[in-house]
Amino acid sequence: MAPRLLFLGPLYRDFILPPHGRPAIDIPGGDVLYAAIGAALWGAQVSLVSRVGENFPRAWLEDWARLGWDVRGIRILPQRLEHRRVLVYEAGFRLSGASVAGAFLQRGLPFPKMLMDYEPPTPSPLHPDRLTETTLRMNDLPPDLDRIQGAHLAPQDWVTHTLLPAALRQAGIPTITLDPAEGYMLPEWRDRTPMLLQGLTAFLPSEDELRRLFAHRLLDIWEMVEGLAAWGVEIVVVKRGASGHILYEKSAGRRWEIPAYPADVRDPTGAGSAFCGGFLAGWVQTYDAVEAALYGAVAASIVVERVGALTALDTLPGLAESRLERLRPRVRRV
């Protein structure tokens, strides 16, 4: 039977300008959505948990329900929230720091009316105990958690990431994975990190996040990875984009290098999150960390070859399995 997996995190209304080709205007987005897609590519049954405002398109939720996804965990709040996210990519798929209006003008594109009053988010200090409107609470969790085989927490605030895993474990969910938020992967938060990791099955930061957390305290990436594992997590996977992934299994003390699949990239949005979703789907189906990472690498390769998350579901049957077979011999134990 297809595994039933739970994905928790914020949802967005994305406006994506890739380096080449047509932009994607007002499409479903968010790391939680890309993670769910990464798992769905491997046949998983998806349940979503998120908080959205009354201005989030209801039609999208209805579309996901028609896909067979469980959207009962998406709580619609009686207020408007800022869901818009604008992603402008330069050559080489680097995020641009240019103004949003300037980016449309430079490419000769009409500026969307929906962005007339848009202001890019400004980083603000994180407070470990402060709840926001989108902070997930225990009463946001859907019923029937006893049927869920694994859960993944997409990047979100510190409160969500420290409180929800305990509730998921108490509900009997055997596998819990977490993709950290950039906002707390900083040296001043390092002493708090052990409370984040204890009880997780896998922790999946990017290399940039990992290096910021340790801030030159440990220069060797494997020392950093083993330091994380010593704080209570069984598996650590570091996402390195086109350079692939490194994987550490604490109980066996094994180190692995997992290659990225050589994809024809059109839109890098959500690649790391699709990897996380594919990893969770692979883990609950095989309980093999290397195989799970390969599932993740394949899911990421499919997502980046299309613009927008849901377009990945239109992939040809058998493509994921074919890529898995081609990628598997390239795994290297370190």
C-alpha positions as CSV (number, residue, x, y, z in Angstrom):
1,M,0.0,0.0,0.0
2,A,1.1,3.6,-0.6
3,P,2.5,5.2,2.5
4,R,0.5,7.9,4.2
5,L,2.7,10.9,4.9
6,L,2.1,14.2,6.7
7,F,3.7,17.5,5.6
8,L,3.7,20.6,7.8
9,G,4.6,24.2,6.9
10,P,3.6,27.5,5.3
11,L,2.0,27.8,1.9
12,Y,2.5,30.7,-0.5
13,R,1.3,32.3,-3.7
14,D,4.4,32.3,-5.9
15,F,5.5,34.7,-8.6
16,I,8.5,33.1,-10.3
17,L,10.8,34.7,-12.9
18,P,13.2,32.1,-14.1
19,P,16.4,33.3,-16.0
20,H,14.8,32.3,-19.3
21,G,11.3,31.6,-20.5
22,R,7.9,32.7,-19.3
23,P,7.2,33.7,-15.7
24,A,4.8,31.9,-13.5
25,I,2.4,34.3,-12.0
26,D,0.4,33.5,-8.8
27,I,0.9,29.7,-8.6
28,P,0.8,27.5,-5.5
29,G,4.1,27.4,-3.7
30,G,5.8,26.9,-0.4
31,D,8.4,24.4,0.9
32,V,5.7,22.2,2.3
33,L,4.0,21.9,-1.1
34,Y,7.3,21.0,-2.9
35,A,8.1,18.4,-0.2
36,A,4.6,16.9,-0.7
37,I,5.2,16.8,-4.5
38,G,8.6,15.0,-3.9
39,A,6.8,12.3,-2.0
40,A,3.8,12.1,-4.3
41,L,6.2,11.3,-7.2
42,W,6.9,8.1,-5.4
43,G,3.3,7.2,-4.9
44,A,2.8,8.5,-1.3
45,Q,-0.6,9.6,-0.1
46,V,-0.3,13.2,1.1
47,S,-1.7,15.0,4.1
48,L,-1.0,18.8,4.5
49,V,-1.0,20.9,7.7
50,S,-0.7,24.6,7.3
51,R,-2.3,27.9,8.4
52,V,-3.6,30.3,5.7
53,G,-5.6,33.5,5.5
54,E,-9.0,33.9,4.1
55,N,-7.3,35.4,1.0
56,F,-5.6,32.1,0.1
57,P,-7.3,30.6,-3.0
58,R,-9.9,28.0,-1.9
59,A,-9.8,26.6,-5.5
60,W,-6.3,25.4,-4.9
61,L,-7.3,23.4,-1.8
62,E,-10.2,21.9,-3.8
63,D,-7.7,21.0,-6.6
64,W,-5.5,19.2,-4.1
65,A,-8.4,17.4,-2.6
66,R,-9.3,16.1,-6.1
67,L,-5.7,14.7,-6.3
68,G,-6.6,12.6,-3.3
69,W,-4.6,14.7,-0.9
70,D,-6.0,15.2,2.7
71,V,-6.3,19.0,3.2
72,R,-8.3,18.8,6.5
73,G,-5.1,20.1,8.3
74,I,-5.1,23.4,6.4
75,R,-6.7,25.8,8.8
76,I,-8.2,28.9,7.1
77,L,-8.0,31.9,9.5
78,P,-10.6,34.7,9.6
79,Q,-8.1,37.3,8.4
80,R,-5.9,38.2,5.5
81,L,-2.3,37.1,5.5
82,E,0.6,37.9,3.3
83,H,1.1,34.8,1.2
84,R,2.8,36.4,-1.8
85,R,6.4,35.3,-2.5
86,V,8.4,36.7,-5.5
87,L,11.4,34.8,-6.7
88,V,13.6,36.4,-9.4
89,Y,16.5,34.3,-10.7
90,E,19.5,35.6,-12.5
91,A,21.8,33.6,-14.9
92,G,23.1,30.6,-13.0
93,F,19.9,30.4,-11.1
94,R,21.0,32.8,-8.4
95,L,18.3,34.7,-6.6
96,S,18.4,38.3,-7.6
97,G,18.5,41.2,-5.2
98,A,17.0,43.6,-7.7
99,S,13.7,45.3,-7.0
100,V,10.6,43.3,-8.1
101,A,9.3,46.1,-10.3
102,G,12.7,46.5,-11.9
103,A,13.0,42.8,-12.6
104,F,9.7,42.8,-14.6
105,L,10.7,46.0,-16.4
106,Q,14.2,44.7,-17.3
107,R,12.6,41.7,-19.0
108,G,10.0,43.6,-20.8
109,L,7.2,42.0,-18.8
110,P,3.9,43.6,-17.6
111,F,3.9,44.2,-13.9
112,P,1.2,42.1,-12.2
113,K,-1.5,44.1,-10.5
114,M,-1.5,41.7,-7.6
115,L,2.0,42.9,-6.8
116,M,1.3,46.7,-6.8
117,D,1.5,46.9,-3.0
118,Y,4.0,44.1,-2.5
119,E,6.9,44.7,-0.1
120,P,9.7,42.1,0.0
121,P,9.9,40.6,3.5
122,T,12.7,42.0,5.7
123,P,14.6,39.7,8.1
124,S,13.7,40.2,11.7
125,P,15.2,38.7,14.8
126,L,13.7,35.4,15.9
127,H,12.2,35.0,19.4
128,P,12.2,31.4,20.7
129,D,8.9,31.7,22.4
130,R,7.0,34.1,20.1
131,L,4.0,32.7,18.2
132,T,2.8,34.2,14.9
133,E,-0.4,33.7,13.0
134,T,1.2,30.9,10.9
135,T,2.9,29.1,13.9
136,L,1.4,25.6,13.9
137,R,-0.4,24.5,17.1
138,M,-1.1,21.0,18.3
139,N,-4.8,21.5,17.6
140,D,-4.0,22.1,13.9
141,L,-3.1,18.5,13.5
142,P,-5.7,16.5,11.6
143,P,-7.5,13.4,12.9
144,D,-6.4,9.8,12.1
145,L,-2.7,10.4,12.9
146,D,-2.5,6.7,13.8
147,R,-2.6,6.0,10.1
148,I,0.4,8.3,9.3
149,Q,3.7,6.5,8.7
150,G,5.9,9.5,8.5
151,A,5.9,13.3,8.9
152,H,8.1,16.1,7.6
153,L,8.3,19.6,8.9
154,A,9.2,22.1,6.2
155,P,11.1,25.4,7.2
156,Q,9.1,27.4,9.7
157,D,9.5,29.2,13.0
158,W,11.3,27.9,16.0
159,V,8.2,27.3,18.1
160,T,6.6,25.0,15.4
161,H,9.9,23.1,15.0
162,T,10.5,22.5,18.7
163,L,6.9,21.7,19.9
164,L,5.3,19.8,17.0
165,P,7.7,16.8,16.8
166,A,6.9,15.9,20.4
167,A,3.1,15.9,19.5
168,L,3.7,13.8,16.4
169,R,5.7,11.3,18.4
170,Q,3.1,11.1,21.1
171,A,0.5,10.4,18.3
172,G,2.6,7.4,17.4
173,I,4.1,8.6,14.1
174,P,7.4,6.5,13.8
175,T,9.3,8.7,11.4
176,I,9.8,12.4,11.7
177,T,12.1,14.5,9.5
178,L,12.9,18.2,9.6
179,D,14.2,20.8,7.2
180,P,15.4,23.8,9.3
181,A,14.7,27.5,8.7
182,E,17.5,29.8,7.8
183,G,16.5,32.2,10.5
184,Y,17.7,30.1,13.4
185,M,20.6,28.3,11.8
186,L,23.0,30.9,13.3
187,P,25.8,30.6,15.9
188,E,23.8,32.4,18.6
189,W,21.2,29.6,18.3
190,R,23.7,26.7,18.4
191,D,23.2,26.0,22.1
192,R,19.5,25.5,21.5
193,T,19.9,23.1,18.6
194,P,20.0,19.9,20.6
195,M,16.4,20.4,21.7
196,L,15.5,20.7,18.0
197,L,17.2,17.4,17.0
198,Q,16.3,15.0,19.8
199,G,13.8,12.4,18.6
200,L,14.1,13.2,14.9
201,T,14.7,10.4,12.4
202,A,16.5,12.7,10.0
203,F,17.7,16.3,9.9
204,L,18.1,17.8,6.4
205,P,19.9,21.2,6.4
206,S,21.6,22.8,3.4
207,E,25.4,23.2,3.4
208,D,25.1,27.0,3.7
209,E,22.8,26.6,6.8
210,L,25.2,24.1,8.4
211,R,28.2,26.3,7.9
212,R,26.4,29.4,9.3
213,L,25.3,27.4,12.4
214,F,28.9,26.4,13.2
215,A,30.4,29.7,11.9
216,H,34.0,28.4,11.3
217,R,34.0,26.7,14.7
218,L,34.5,23.4,12.8
219,L,35.8,23.6,9.3
220,D,35.4,20.0,8.2
221,I,31.9,19.3,7.1
222,W,31.9,15.8,8.5
223,E,32.8,17.1,11.9
224,M,29.8,19.4,11.8
225,V,27.6,16.5,10.6
226,E,28.8,14.2,13.4
227,G,28.3,17.0,15.9
228,L,24.7,17.3,14.9
229,A,24.2,13.5,15.2
230,A,25.7,13.5,18.7
231,W,22.8,15.8,19.7
232,G,20.3,13.1,19.2
233,V,19.3,12.6,15.5
234,E,19.9,9.3,13.8
235,I,20.4,10.5,10.2
236,V,21.9,13.8,8.9
237,V,21.6,14.7,5.2
238,V,23.3,17.9,4.0
239,K,21.9,19.3,0.7
240,R,24.5,20.8,-1.6
241,G,22.5,21.5,-4.8
242,A,24.2,20.4,-8.0
243,S,27.1,19.0,-5.9
244,G,24.8,16.3,-4.5
245,H,24.3,15.4,-0.9
246,I,26.3,14.0,2.0
247,L,24.7,11.5,4.4
248,Y,25.7,10.3,7.8
249,E,24.1,7.3,9.7
250,K,24.9,7.6,13.4
251,S,24.3,4.1,14.6
252,A,26.5,2.5,11.9
253,G,28.9,5.4,11.7
254,R,28.7,5.4,7.9
255,R,29.4,8.3,5.6
256,W,28.0,8.5,2.1
257,E,28.1,10.9,-0.9
258,I,24.9,10.9,-2.9
259,P,25.1,12.5,-6.3
260,A,22.6,14.9,-7.8
261,Y,20.9,13.7,-10.9
262,P,22.1,15.8,-13.9
263,A,18.8,17.6,-14.6
264,D,18.0,20.1,-17.3
265,V,17.2,22.9,-14.8
266,R,14.4,25.4,-15.7
267,D,13.4,26.5,-12.2
268,P,15.4,25.6,-9.0
269,T,12.5,26.6,-6.7
270,G,11.7,23.9,-4.1
271,A,14.5,21.5,-5.1
272,G,15.7,21.0,-1.6
273,S,12.2,20.5,-0.3
274,A,11.3,18.0,-3.1
275,F,14.5,16.2,-2.0
276,C,13.1,16.1,1.6
277,G,9.7,14.7,0.5
278,G,11.4,12.1,-1.7
279,F,13.7,11.1,1.2
280,L,10.7,10.6,3.5
281,A,8.9,8.5,0.9
282,G,12.0,6.4,0.3
283,W,12.7,5.9,4.0
284,V,9.2,4.6,4.9
285,Q,9.2,2.3,1.9
286,T,12.8,0.9,2.3
287,Y,14.2,1.9,5.7
288,D,17.5,2.3,3.9
289,A,19.0,5.8,4.3
290,V,21.0,5.7,1.1
291,E,18.0,4.5,-0.9
292,A,15.9,7.2,0.7
293,A,18.5,9.9,-0.3
294,L,18.4,8.5,-3.9
295,Y,14.6,8.9,-3.9
296,G,15.1,12.5,-2.8
297,A,17.7,13.2,-5.4
298,V,15.4,11.9,-8.2
299,A,12.4,13.9,-6.9
300,A,14.5,17.1,-6.9
301,S,15.7,16.4,-10.5
302,I,12.1,16.1,-11.7
303,V,10.9,19.2,-10.0
304,V,13.6,21.5,-11.3
305,E,12.9,20.6,-14.9
306,R,9.6,22.4,-14.7
307,V,8.3,25.8,-13.5
308,G,6.0,25.5,-10.5
309,A,5.5,22.6,-8.1
310,L,2.4,20.9,-9.4
311,T,3.7,20.6,-13.0
312,A,6.0,17.8,-11.7
313,L,3.0,15.5,-11.3
314,D,2.7,15.4,-15.1
315,T,5.9,13.5,-15.5
316,L,5.9,10.4,-17.6
317,P,5.3,7.1,-15.8
318,G,8.4,5.2,-15.0
319,L,10.7,8.3,-15.2
320,A,11.5,8.3,-11.5
321,E,12.3,4.6,-11.4
322,S,14.5,5.0,-14.5
323,R,16.5,7.8,-12.9
324,L,16.9,5.9,-9.7
325,E,18.5,3.0,-11.5
326,R,20.9,5.3,-13.3
327,L,21.8,7.2,-10.1
328,R,22.2,4.2,-7.8
329,P,25.7,3.0,-9.0
330,R,27.1,6.5,-8.5
331,V,26.7,6.4,-4.7
332,R,30.1,6.5,-2.9
333,R,30.9,5.5,0.6
334,V,33.4,7.8,2.2
